[in-house]
Amino acid sequence: MYMPENYIEKIHCLNFKGFQNRKIEGLQKGVNILIGDNDTGKSTILLRLI
């Protein structure tokens, strides 16, 4: 399996859409899955990465 050398370790959203100050840490190489109820910001986190 191909593993890129660069990867995202953490995400910090500051005043982005509905997030005032949200940090997501502990992301690992490979696949990370965001799980949560509807309307909790999973898609917003993905938009932040684009």
Protein Blocks (a to p, Z undefined) as FASTA:
>chain_A
ZZdfbdcfbdcdehiajbfbdcdehiaehjddddddehiopmmmmmmmZZ
